[in-house]
Amino acid sequence: MARIPRPAARILLVDGACRVLLMRFTPDDRPPLW
């Protein structure tokens, strides 16, 4: 699913839930809309 080994979390969240995973993977230091 994650083609890029760097932003794997980004790809996963976009491919998975687009928002659920994003909020989970994204820390409080970064916005949930990254």
C-alpha positions as CSV (number, residue, x, y, z in Angstrom):
1,M,0.0,0.0,0.0
2,A,2.8,2.4,0.9
3,R,4.8,3.0,-2.2
4,I,7.1,5.5,-0.7
5,P,9.2,4.2,2.3
6,R,9.5,7.7,3.7
7,P,6.0,9.1,4.1
8,A,4.6,5.6,4.7
9,A,2.3,6.9,7.4
10,R,1.0,9.6,5.1
11,I,0.3,7.1,2.3
12,L,-1.3,4.7,4.8
13,L,-3.6,7.3,6.3
14,V,-4.6,8.5,2.8
15,D,-5.2,5.0,1.6
16,G,-6.7,3.8,4.8
17,A,-9.1,6.2,6.4
18,C,-7.9,9.6,5.1
19,R,-8.7,11.0,8.4
20,V,-8.9,8.4,11.1
21,L,-5.4,7.2,10.5
22,L,-4.2,10.7,9.8
23,M,-5.3,11.9,13.3
24,R,-3.7,8.8,14.8
25,F,-0.4,9.0,13.0
26,T,-0.2,12.8,13.2
27,P,1.2,14.0,16.5
28,D,-0.1,17.1,18.4
29,D,2.9,19.0,17.0
30,R,1.5,18.7,13.5
31,P,-1.9,19.6,12.1
32,P,-4.4,16.7,11.4
33,L,-4.8,18.0,7.8
34,W,-1.2,17.4,6.8
